[in-house]
Amino acid sequence: MYSPTEADAVIIGAGPVGLFQVFELGLLDIKTHVIDSLPEAGGQCIELYPDKPIYDIPAIPVCTGRELTHNLLKQIEPFSPQFHLGQEVTQLEKQADGRFLIGTSQNHYFLAKTVFIAAGVGAFQPRLLNLEGIDSLVGKQVFYHIKDPERFIGKRIVICGGGDSALDWVLYFADKAASVTLIHRRDDFKAAPQSIAKMRALCAAGKMQLLIGQITGYETKEGQLTDIAITDIDSNTTLLPLDDLLIFFGLSPKLGPIAEWGLDIDRKQITVDTEKFQASIPGIYAVGDINVYPGKKKLILSGFHEAALAAFAAAAYLNPEKQIQLQYTTTSPKLHKALGVKSPTFE
């Protein structure tokens, strides 16, 4: 029999909005547990664009997804959130006492008084290369995302795809890899125009090659990927030797078990009000890209705003007899104590 962890608040999703939700709840003295299917915090910022610049975070002219995640984790350190990573929430059921029983794919259970769903657009699944047996090479020589760019330096790299991710990594590795070959099914790309122009300039300079066609087969020797077969638009097939294959066919978001939790859903998004950002079940809040309401804009800064209002709503839900006062981190000794900072003296 499982023994669930009791919690005031469980946050589902450790992306930027989920992390900032920890901060806003912490200011209101609400302790949190955070669950995410990815092995590290950061959500889309880490999974999709860890090194790409972000320009619309207030007061930060530019930062990468990795830097934003690092700063958010640093900001919430005073509140000591408990992270439960590498596991998906598979069960959410309201109990007779009003709490929510949450179960994960790792058989961890929680009894939470409130739940905050900050799951972005759901769990991302990469679109796969459809070749029999290729799965056995994933994580060894075939990759759908890059965690450690240093691993590929000096290698013969083949990159497949025609979007921003594919072109970004082509440009990144052009002067770092032994060779870079870009494969796309047509000579038309969906990446940023400046990236396409830079890629074509590298091809013209002989620093990489572009092949129009599709991967239709592969060869191995002693369990190692040695060559891939590329078939062009004229049905001609050639073998290309390589060390590593990087595939960027795009990501497909899956709402997953969230659709089965009894919440009102509109086009794979959770409907909420704009006062509390509460879902159709009291005590459950949805913030960030996972929610929808009139005028919704899918921006990180919008999610930060939603997290603040959801935190105040949850504080009132948890303590209906207590008046929740708005305090400012600039002047409140109570908040300074919570944050572990010294209260300033104003002349």
C-alpha positions in Angstrom: 0.0 0.0 0.0 1.4 3.4 -1.0 1.9 6.2 1.5 1.2 9.5 -0.2 3.2 12.6 0.5 0.9 15.3 1.9 1.4 18.8 0.3 -0.2 22.2 0.4 0.5 22.6 -3.4 1.7 20.3 -6.2 2.9 22.0 -9.4 2.8 19.9 -12.5 5.4 21.2 -14.9 8.9 22.7 -14.1 9.1 25.1 -17.0 9.7 28.8 -16.4 6.0 29.4 -15.4 6.0 26.4 -13.1 9.2 27.6 -11.4 7.9 31.1 -11.0 4.7 29.6 -9.5 7.0 28.2 -6.8 8.2 31.7 -6.1 4.8 33.3 -5.9 3.5 30.6 -3.6 6.6 30.8 -1.5 6.0 34.5 -0.8 2.6 33.5 0.6 4.2 30.8 2.8 2.9 27.9 0.7 5.3 25.0 0.3 5.5 23.2 -3.0 6.3 19.9 -4.7 7.1 20.1 -8.4 6.6 17.2 -10.9 7.9 17.1 -14.4 8.3 14.4 -17.1 11.7 15.8 -18.2 14.9 14.8 -16.3 15.7 18.4 -15.5 13.8 21.6 -14.8 13.3 24.2 -17.5 10.6 22.8 -19.7 10.6 24.0 -23.3 13.4 26.5 -22.6 15.8 23.6 -21.9 14.3 21.0 -24.2 13.9 23.1 -27.3 16.1 26.2 -27.1 18.6 26.1 -24.3 21.1 28.3 -26.1 18.8 30.5 -28.2 18.3 34.1 -27.1 15.1 35.3 -25.4 14.4 39.0 -25.6 11.1 39.6 -23.9 11.7 38.9 -20.2 11.2 42.2 -18.4 14.4 43.9 -17.3 16.6 41.3 -19.0 17.5 42.6 -22.4 18.6 39.1 -23.5 19.1 35.7 -22.0 19.2 32.1 -23.2 16.7 29.5 -22.1 19.4 27.9 -20.0 20.2 31.2 -18.3 16.5 31.9 -17.6 16.1 28.5 -16.0 19.2 28.9 -13.9 18.0 32.3 -12.6 14.6 31.1 -11.8 16.0 28.1 -9.9 18.3 30.5 -8.0 15.3 32.8 -7.2 13.2 30.0 -5.7 16.1 28.5 -3.6 14.8 30.2 -0.3 11.6 28.2 -0.6 13.2 24.8 -0.9 10.7 23.2 -3.4 10.8 19.4 -3.7 11.4 18.3 -7.2 10.2 15.0 -8.6 11.7 14.8 -12.1 11.6 12.2 -14.9 8.1 11.1 -14.1 4.7 11.9 -15.6 1.5 12.6 -13.6 -0.8 9.8 -14.6 -3.5 10.2 -12.0 -5.4 13.1 -10.5 -8.5 12.4 -8.5 -10.4 14.6 -6.0 -10.9 12.9 -2.7 -13.8 13.0 -0.2 -11.9 15.5 2.0 -11.4 17.9 -0.9 -7.7 17.1 -1.4 -6.4 15.7 -4.7 -4.7 12.3 -5.0 -1.9 12.5 -7.6 0.0 9.5 -8.9 3.0 9.4 -11.2 4.6 7.0 -13.6 7.2 6.2 -11.0 4.5 5.2 -8.5 4.9 8.2 -6.3 1.7 9.5 -4.8 0.7 12.9 -3.3 -2.3 14.2 -1.4 -2.4 17.9 -2.3 -4.7 20.6 -1.1 -4.2 22.5 -4.3 -2.8 21.7 -7.8 -1.2 24.0 -10.3 -0.9 22.7 -13.9 1.9 24.4 -15.7 2.5 21.8 -18.3 3.0 24.0 -21.3 1.3 22.5 -24.3 1.7 19.0 -22.9 4.4 16.5 -23.1 6.5 16.9 -26.2 7.3 13.8 -28.3 9.7 14.1 -31.2 8.6 13.0 -34.7 10.6 9.9 -35.4 12.6 8.6 -38.3 10.5 5.7 -39.5 13.1 3.0 -40.2 12.9 -0.5 -38.7 15.5 -1.1 -36.0 16.7 2.5 -35.8 15.4 2.9 -32.3 18.2 0.7 -31.0 20.7 3.5 -31.9 18.8 6.3 -30.3 20.9 8.0 -27.6 24.0 6.3 -29.0 24.4 7.7 -32.5 20.9 8.8 -33.4 19.6 11.9 -31.5 16.3 13.8 -31.5 17.6 16.5 -29.2 21.0 17.7 -28.0 21.9 17.9 -24.4 25.7 18.0 -24.7 26.9 19.8 -27.8 30.6 19.0 -26.9 29.9 15.4 -27.6 29.7 16.0 -31.4 32.8 18.2 -31.8 35.2 16.7 -34.4 32.6 14.2 -35.6 31.0 13.6 -39.0 27.5 14.9 -38.4 24.4 14.5 -40.5 21.5 16.8 -39.5 18.0 16.1 -40.8 15.2 18.8 -40.9 14.3 22.1 -42.4 13.2 24.2 -39.4 14.9 26.5 -36.9 16.3 23.7 -34.7 18.0 21.9 -37.7 19.4 25.2 -39.1 20.6 26.4 -35.7 22.6 23.3 -35.0 24.0 23.3 -38.6 25.3 26.8 -38.0 26.6 25.9 -34.5 28.6 22.8 -35.7 29.8 24.2 -39.0 33.2 25.1 -37.7 33.3 22.6 -34.8 32.5 19.2 -36.4 34.7 17.3 -38.8 31.9 17.6 -41.4 28.3 18.7 -41.5 25.7 17.5 -43.9 22.1 18.9 -43.9 19.4 16.7 -45.4 15.9 18.0 -46.2 13.2 16.5 -48.3 13.0 19.7 -50.4 15.0 22.8 -51.1 12.6 25.0 -49.1 13.0 25.7 -45.4 10.9 27.0 -42.5 13.8 28.5 -40.5 14.6 32.1 -40.0 15.6 33.8 -43.3 19.0 34.9 -41.9 19.8 31.3 -40.8 18.9 30.0 -44.3 21.2 32.6 -45.9 24.1 31.7 -43.6 23.6 28.0 -44.3 23.7 28.6 -48.1 26.8 30.7 -47.7 28.5 27.9 -45.8 27.6 25.5 -48.6 29.0 27.9 -51.2 32.2 28.1 -49.2 32.5 24.3 -49.0 32.2 24.3 -45.2 29.2 22.0 -45.3 26.9 20.3 -47.8 23.2 20.3 -48.4 21.5 17.2 -49.8 17.9 17.2 -51.0 16.2 13.9 -50.3 15.2 11.5 -47.6 16.8 8.9 -45.5 15.6 5.5 -46.7 18.0 3.1 -45.0 21.1 2.7 -43.0 24.1 0.3 -42.5 25.8 -0.9 -39.3 28.9 -2.8 -38.5 29.3 -4.5 -35.1 26.3 -2.6 -33.8 27.7 0.8 -34.9 26.0 3.1 -37.4 28.4 3.5 -40.3 26.3 4.8 -43.3 22.9 6.1 -44.2 21.1 5.7 -47.5 19.7 8.9 -49.0 17.2 8.8 -51.8 16.8 12.0 -53.9 13.8 13.4 -55.7 14.9 11.4 -58.8 14.9 8.1 -56.8 18.6 7.9 -56.9 20.1 6.4 -53.7 23.6 7.0 -52.3 25.4 6.0 -49.2 26.8 8.7 -46.8 29.3 7.7 -44.1 28.8 9.4 -40.7 29.4 9.2 -37.0 26.2 10.7 -35.6 22.7 11.4 -37.0 20.8 14.4 -35.5 17.1 14.4 -36.4 14.9 17.5 -36.1 11.5 16.6 -37.7 9.7 18.7 -35.2 7.9 18.0 -31.9 4.4 16.8 -31.4 2.7 18.0 -28.1 0.6 15.4 -26.4 -2.0 16.4 -23.8 -1.8 12.9 -22.4 -3.5 12.0 -19.1 -4.5 15.7 -18.5 -7.5 15.0 -20.8 -8.8 12.4 -18.5 -8.9 14.4 -15.3 -12.4 15.8 -15.7 -11.4 19.4 -16.5 -13.1 21.6 -19.0 -10.9 21.4 -22.1 -11.0 23.6 -25.2 -8.8 22.5 -28.1 -6.3 20.7 -25.9 -6.1 23.6 -23.4 -7.6 24.0 -19.9 -10.2 26.7 -19.7 -9.7 29.1 -16.7 -11.1 32.4 -15.5 -8.9 35.5 -15.4 -9.4 36.4 -11.8 -8.0 33.2 -10.2 -6.8 31.2 -13.2 -8.8 28.4 -11.7 -9.9 25.4 -13.8 -13.4 24.0 -13.7 -12.6 22.1 -10.5 -12.0 24.3 -7.5 -8.5 24.0 -6.1 -7.0 23.3 -9.5 -5.2 26.1 -11.3 -3.8 26.2 -14.8 -1.0 28.7 -15.7 1.1 29.2 -18.8 0.6 27.8 -22.3 -1.7 25.0 -21.0 -4.6 27.3 -20.3 -6.9 29.3 -22.5 -9.2 32.3 -21.9 -10.4 35.3 -24.0 -7.4 37.3 -25.1 -4.8 34.6 -24.1 -1.3 35.2 -25.3 1.3 32.4 -25.2 4.1 34.4 -23.7 6.4 33.6 -20.7 5.7 37.0 -19.2 1.9 36.3 -19.4 2.4 33.1 -17.6 4.3 34.9 -14.8 1.3 37.2 -14.3 -1.0 34.2 -14.2 1.1 32.5 -11.6 0.9 35.6 -9.3 -2.9 35.8 -9.4 -3.2 32.0 -9.1 -1.0 32.0 -6.0 -3.2 34.7 -4.3 -6.3 32.7 -5.2 -4.9 29.5 -3.8 -3.9 31.3 -0.5 -7.5 32.4 -0.1 -8.7 28.9 -1.0 -6.4 27.3 1.6 -7.3 29.8 4.3 -10.8 31.2 3.6 -11.1 32.8 7.0 -7.8 34.7 6.7 -7.4 38.0 4.9 -4.6 37.7 2.4 -2.7 41.0 2.3 -0.6 42.2 -0.6 3.0 42.8 0.5 5.9 44.1 -1.5 9.3 42.4 -1.6 10.9 45.9 -1.5 9.5 46.9 1.9 8.1 43.8 3.7 10.3 42.5 6.6 8.2 39.3 6.5 9.1 38.7 2.8 12.7 39.7 3.4 12.9 37.0 6.1 11.3 34.4 3.8 13.8 35.4 1.1 16.8 35.3 3.4 17.7 38.9 2.7 18.4 41.9 5.0 15.7 44.5 5.2 17.0 47.7 3.7 17.1 51.0 5.6 15.5 53.9 3.7 16.7 57.4 4.5 
